[in-house]
Amino acid sequence: MTTGTPHPPRIDTGRAHPARVYDWLLGGKDNYPADEAVGEKLPPQARDAARQNRQFMQRAAGWLAAQGVDQFLDIGSGIPTEPNLHQIVQRTTPAAKVVYTDNDPLVLHHAQALLAGRPEGVTDFIEADVHRPEEILEHARGVLDFTRPVALSLIALLHFVPDEQDAHGIVRTLLSALPPGSHLVLSHAASDLHPELAAQVTAEYAKGGIRLGFRTRSEVARFFDGLDLVTPGLVTAPEWHGTPPRSPSPEDSGIYAGVARVR
């Protein structure tokens, strides 16, 4: 079953948006000249990072589904790129419920058209902003059962929330609503793995009107405070149940990734 917000999206095509730049990096077509202008100025490694992010999401979603998790709240879901999270988890559990959230109306538009889930399950969409986590939780409670475990997915999202916007506080608010046995799935751009590349990416996004807040490993680890990281812990994206990268190499991942269990 698929549900969603009925009103037509209002899309600002003249300003770059993270979800559409990400779509461009993945080779998608659902972006505009403003997004392409940002993407074209990024170093080639940005495409690798986008691909590694996507692959991490797919592996993490599959792993959680295999553990019996059947409810997912995906914030900053981005423009649909198959296989999507619900397609992965509903292969294992057809009745799984997935709530997608993004603040770009174009994402909502495509979600309504493309993200049809299994008839036994539920796939839901909300146009909302992570800066207002209470609103997301209020909507999600109408779809998900918060008395049972929920997987909170924050893939390549929080480096778009600088420190002054209280990224760690936002995550604490979201986690505080989840019962024991829930999980946090998170990937985040690193400021300390390849500092020069990180600075270049940050500068190019800023020219497009998008602020970034890349973080060190210890700063990313704070998002998992009070949780139990599952094996292999907080690692680079390819290392999480994937192929470890060579070390050191400019082609290596600049993305931290981890999955942790709520106590």
N, C-alpha and C positions, 0 to 999 in steps of 0.2 A: 504494500500500500504506500502511495506517495501523497504527501500533503505539502502545503506551502503557503506563502503569503500571496494573496490574490492580486494586489495592486500592481500596475505596470511599473517597471523600473525606470528610474530617472538617471541616465548615464551621462557623466561629464567626460566627454571624449577629448577635451582640450588639455587635460591634466593627467600626468602619469599616475598610475595606481599600482601598488605592489603586486596585486593578484594578476594584473595584465602584463606587467614586466616579467613576472614569473612564467606566465603562459608563453611569452615570447622566447624566454630562455629555454623552455622545453620544446620549442619548435612549433608551438600552437599558432592558430590563426585568429584567436579571439582577443585581439589587441588593436591599438590605434597608433597613429604616427607618434604621439607623445610618449607612448610606452616603448615603441621601437627605438626612438631617439635615445632613451636612457640605456636600453639593452645593448645597442650597438657600440656604446662607449665603454661598456664594462669589459674587463679582461676576459680572455677565453675561459679561465677557470670558473667564472660565474656560471657558465652552462654546465660544467661538471658538477658544481655544488647543487644546482637545481635538480639535476638527475639523481645525485646521491641522496638528496633530501627525499625525493619521491620514492626511491627504492627502499630507503629506511622505513618510510611510512608503510609501504606494502608489506615488508617483512614483519614489522611490529604489529600491524593489524592482524596478520595471519597467525602470529605467535599467540596473541591475546585470544583470538577466537579458538585456537586449539586448547587454550587453558580453560575454556568454558565461559569467557566473557561475552555477553550478548547484547550489551548496551554501550553506545559510543556517543560522545559529545565532541564534535570536531569543530574547533574554533579557528577561523582563518583558513577555511577549506580550500579557497582558490577556485579557479575555473576548472570544470570537470576534465580530467585526463585519465583515460582508462588504463589499467583497472583502478576504479575509485574505491575508497575505503569500504563502502557498503557492499560493493561487488565481491570484495575479498572476504569479508566476514560472513556474508550470507551464503557463500559457497559451503562454509563449514556449518553454519547455523542459519538456515533459511528464515527463521523467525526473529533474527536479530533486529534491533532497533537502532537507527542512526539519525542523529540530529546534526545537520550542517549549519555553520554560521559564518557569514562574511559581511563586510561593510561596503562591498562594491555591488551596486545594483545589477551590473552585468553578470556577476556570479549567480545571483538569484535567478536571473532570466534563463541562464543556461541550465541551472540546476532543475528548474521546473520542466525544461524540455528534455534533458538528457539523463537525469539521475533516477530513472525508474527502478525501484528495488523489486525484490522478490515479493510476490503477492502475500506470502505468509508473514513477511516482516513489515517494518515501517521505515520509511525514509522521509525525513522532514527537513524543512529549510527555514531559516530566519535571517532576514537582513538586520544585523545588529553589530555593535562595536564592542570590542573586548575591553575598552575603557569603562564600559558600563556592565560589569559582570553580573550584577544582580538582575538586570533585565534578561540576560541570556539564561540565567538559572530559572527565572520565573517561567519563561517559555518552555525550557527543556523539561521542567517538572510536569508539564501537561502531556508529555510524550513518554518520557523515561520514568522508571520506577526507582526513586532515589533511596528506597529501603534495600535495594540490591546493588551489587557492584556496577560501577560505570567507568568506562575508560575515557579519560579526558585527553584529547589529542590537540597539541599545540605545536604544529609542524612549521618551522621557519617563520614564526609569527613574532616572537618576543623581541627579536632584534629590531623590530619596527616600533618598539615601545621603550624610549630612552628612560634612564634612571629617574629623571625628574617627573615622569608620568607614572612612577611607582609600579613598575612591572612586577616586582616581587610581591607587592601587596595585592595586585590583581590575581596572581596565581594562588596566593593564600586564601583569598575570598572564594575562588572557584573550588579549591580543594576542601575547604571547610564544609562544603555542602555535600561532599561525597562520603558514603559509608565505608567502613573497613572492607578490604578486599578489592576496592577500586584501584585504578592505575592511572598514572600520569605518563603520557608519551610526549616527549619533547625533543625538538632539534633546534639548534641555535648557532648562528654564525659566530666564529671565533675571532677575537682581536689579537690573540697571542700566538696562533699557529703560523700565520703568514702575515705579519704586521703591515708590510708595504702594500700587499694586495688588498688587505682589509681597508687601509686608508684610501686606496684608489677607488674601491667600490663605494665606500661611504661618501667620497667627494662627488662621484658621478651621480649617485642617487640624489644628493643634496641639490645638484644643479637642476634636477627634474622636480624639485619641490618635495622630495621624500626624505625624511630624517631617519637615520639609522643609529642604533646603539649596540654595536658589536660588544661582546663581553669576553673576559678571560675564562679559563676553565673553572677557577674557584668561584667566579661570579655566576656562572651557569649552574654550578653545583648547588648554589644556594636555593635554587628553585626546587630542589629535591630534599631540602631540610625536613627532617621528621618522617621521611619516607624510607622504604627499604628498596634500594636499587637492585634490580634483578641482573643476573649475569649477562653480559660481561661488565656491567657498570656504566659509568659515563665515559664514552669513548668517541672516536670520530665516527661519522655516519657509516662508512664502509665496514668498520670493524664490528658493528652491532649485528651479529649473526650473519655477517657477510664475509667479504674477502679483505683481510687487513691490507692497508696501503703500504707501499714502499716507504722507507724513511732514510733521510729526508728527501723530498722531491717537491717541486712547485706544482706538480699535478695532484699531490695528495689532497685529501679533503681539508677544507677550512671550516668544517661543520662538526659541532659536538652533538651527540645524540645519546639518549638514555630512556629507559622505561623503569618506573618504580611503583611499588605497591603501597597503598594507603593502609596504615596499621589500624 
